Amino acid sequence: MYPSQRLTHLTSAIFTTMNQMKKIVEQKGIEVIDLGIGSPDLPPAPHVRQALQEAVAREDYYGYPTSEGLIAFRQSVANWINYRFGVRVNPENEVLALMGSQDGLAHLTMAWIDPGDVVLVPDPGYPIYAASVHLAGGEVFPMPLKAENQFLPELENIPDEIKRRAKLMILNYPNNPVAATADLDFFSKVVSFAKEHQIIVAHDLAYSEMAFDGYNPPSFLQAVGAKDVGVEFNSLSKSFNMAGCRIGYVIGNQEIIKPLAIVKSNIDYGVFTAVQQAAIAALDGDREGVNPNHLSKVYEHRRNVFIEGLNRVGWFIPKPKATMFVWAPIPSGWDSFSFASTLLKEAGVVVIPGNAFGQMGEGYVRIALVRDENILKEVVRRIDKCGIFSRK
Ligand SMILES: *Cc1c(COP(=O)(O)O)cnc(C)c1O
């Protein structure tokens, strides 16, 4: 007996190998600092935890919720989106609750993709994008993200045959893993491209609230005509430190959302009502002057401490404008994996080899700034001490 063929596409082998190596290093008594996984290390704001606590104590919140989410939650999403981006969505049919945006991204392909359909996926990219296409039996066409193009895909280089067969394009700015950003001009080009070739656009805006130096990432739906062609995923995981709560949402074109809602209504019964109430408290409480979101300040400071520290010891990395990631070019003479495994064995620091996110990630490692300032300084010291930059 063998498991299904589609599993052969899903082996995230590098992550597993890095984890095994981490255990071996720890068995030698070395305290490993893990900057691998992108899970926020900070708690949600006190008023959010308070709301969750009160909701959990209610007797009437333990029935099955509904897959599409409470109307009160969807209304809070619509209000917050309008407050943040000036974008209007109808909570009745243009907002769908998700058990984390991962849930929506994983199931969107099942709602829209048949065998033979092509999906345009960024390379490097967040792993679920390609995985979801394989799960649905579709075909991945990787769009290379290169430093010389500011990590934006070159739409004009997509072959005609692929444009004909493509049904869906997935984008993500601010980007994981490359930490690049996109402006409204680029999104407008995407809208024209999608209209011309009849392609659905799914934009992942998970890092809208982690941006630095006064930069404010746009929503894809701010581009004129975007709602005609696309949807946008967002999540409370990064923006409100609620990753473990599993709550997110998709907004935008109702004809694109509807089939996703049908898939989900057959699979899940929605997000725990108490978690939805906590999410409402997070979204409603996030207004200027009432409860300013300090998240960007925290990560901006970490970014500065870390990158300036690495510069001093000989590792020159551009400062990202957004996300909690540093996309670090590795010195010549190394490949991503050998560099990351040497750093783990000799400095006790976990980073992710760039090629874990696609072929185009070779030559980089991704470092997540998910530890406090002092630990990041310790990482700099360890990298300096192990002498990895004075070799090869
Ligand atoms: C963390 C992350 C998400 C969030 O996933 P959830 O399922 O909402 O926790 C989505 N997209 C990207 C690119 C991420 O890095």
The ligand as an SDF file (V2000), in Angstrom:
LIG
                    3D

 15 15  0  0  0  0  0  0  0  0999 V2000
    2.3340   33.4700    8.3260 C   0  0  0  0  0  0  0  0  0  0  0  0
    1.7960   33.6220    6.9580 C   0  0  0  0  0  0  0  0  0  0  0  0
    0.4420   33.4850    6.7170 C   0  0  0  0  0  0  0  0  0  0  0  0
   -0.5240   33.3110    7.8600 C   0  0  0  0  0  0  0  0  0  0  0  0
   -1.0840   32.0840    7.8800 O   0  0  0  0  0  0  0  0  0  0  0  0
   -2.2720   31.8250    8.9130 P   0  0  0  0  0  0  0  0  0  0  0  0
   -2.8000   30.5370    8.4310 O   0  0  0  0  0  0  0  0  0  0  0  0
   -3.2230   32.9390    8.7850 O   0  0  0  0  0  0  0  0  0  0  0  0
   -1.6490   31.7470   10.2600 O   0  0  0  0  0  0  0  0  0  0  0  0
   -0.0380   33.6180    5.4280 C   0  0  0  0  0  0  0  0  0  0  0  0
    0.8010   33.9170    4.4170 N   0  0  0  0  0  0  0  0  0  0  0  0
    2.1050   34.1050    4.6230 C   0  0  0  0  0  0  0  0  0  0  0  0
    2.9710   34.4920    3.4880 C   0  0  0  0  0  0  0  0  0  0  0  0
    2.6460   33.9410    5.8970 C   0  0  0  0  0  0  0  0  0  0  0  0
    3.9570   34.1100    6.0770 O   0  0  0  0  0  0  0  0  0  0  0  0
  1  2  1  0
  2  3  1  0
  2 14  2  0
  3  4  1  0
  3 10  2  0
  4  5  1  0
  5  6  1  0
  6  7  2  0
  6  8  1  0
  6  9  1  0
 10 11  1  0
 11 12  2  0
 12 13  1  0
 12 14  1  0
 14 15  1  0
M  END
$$$$
